[in-house]
Amino acid sequence: MSCTIAEVTHGLPRRTLAECRTFHRQFVAEAIEGTRSRMSDAHLHSVPSAFFPSFDVLSPRQQTAPFVFSSPHSGRLYPPEFLAISRLDPKTLRRSEDCFVDKLFEPVAEMGAPLISARFPRAYLDLNREPYEIDPELVEDVPAHANTQSVRVAGGLGTVARIVADGEDIYPNRLSIESVLSRIEQLYFPFHAELSRLIAQTSDTFGYAVLIDCHSMPSAAMAPGGALRPDIVIGDRFGASSDPRLTLLVRDEFQRRGFKVQLNRPYAGGYITEHHGRPAHGTHAIQLEINRGLYINEMTFQPNKGYVALAAALREIAQHLFAEVPGLLDFRAAAE
């Protein structure tokens, strides 16, 4: 129903003044509700306050080792705002999470090296991607400068993932580009700025820096009947992100303790390793993938009986690397 001024003010109106007043009240109510709805949608797609700050840093009282550790996929906060726009429950979303990896590496801070870890989950934003690997199947109005053609985007695992690790869609609807850019600006860039600062600080102190980017992987390939994976995969971008001697030293430390280790397959290192690994300039980056079957029940996401033994082994390996790497890289730097 609609009313015109003529209908109200000229004799024998087609609608009574009372009817028009009723319409006006309905119109105003609908307008307010529409505004609330738009505000509600904007709120739902804003970055949840639980994700601030976007990272935690465990710093030693004094940094005594030329190492920085990062855990970009171990965030385990799933606030209501995220769940409201997802079609999945928290347990399903956790399939993309590097469960407890930050906890496994916490002791390095007591031993003399900083650890940075994300607070938000990988299913919300993936820090091990370029900033603008944006999936046009998920995101509306993707800008021209975005990388929409990467293998990771094609697989649904861009900067904002379309699927969880086993292939289920995360969202029932497409996301606005504004909401995606908000995640990148408010979460992605602060984390990477702090990681870069830690690496630069380490390099200034020691003359070089070693980044260990820490991850976990499913115990078997995702395909039905997939083959079991090794215990540890060490990625150095096939020699591009780290001095090969360092890579082999890390491999030997794990093998010496009975772990089955592979180099660069199936994981050679993601964006963090590729971006920060500049061995010719004194910055070495290695991606470390740990088989989840070693330390958690992959169905319940609870630590299993191997957790304590793995944590002890990682601490021991870190101690040996802290002791051995300075001699290796100091000699290398002096020779160059």
Secondary structure, DSSP 4 states (H G I P E B T S, - for coil): ----HHHHHSSS-SS-HHHHHHHHHHHHHHHHHHHHHHHHHHHHTSPPGGG-SSEEEE--SS--SSEEEEETT------HHHHHH-SS-HHHHGGGS-TTHHHHTTHHHHHT--EEEESS-TTT--TTS-TT---TTTBSS--TTS---SHHHHTT-SSS-SB-TTS-BS-SSPBPHHHHHHHIIIIIHHHHHHHHHHHHHHHHHHSSEEEEEEEEE-SB-SSTTPPBPPSEEEESTTTTSS-HHHHHHHHHHHHHTT--EEESSS----HHHHHH-BGGGTEEEEEEEEEGGGTEETTTTEE-TTHHHHHHHHHHHHHHHHHHHHHHHHHHHHH-
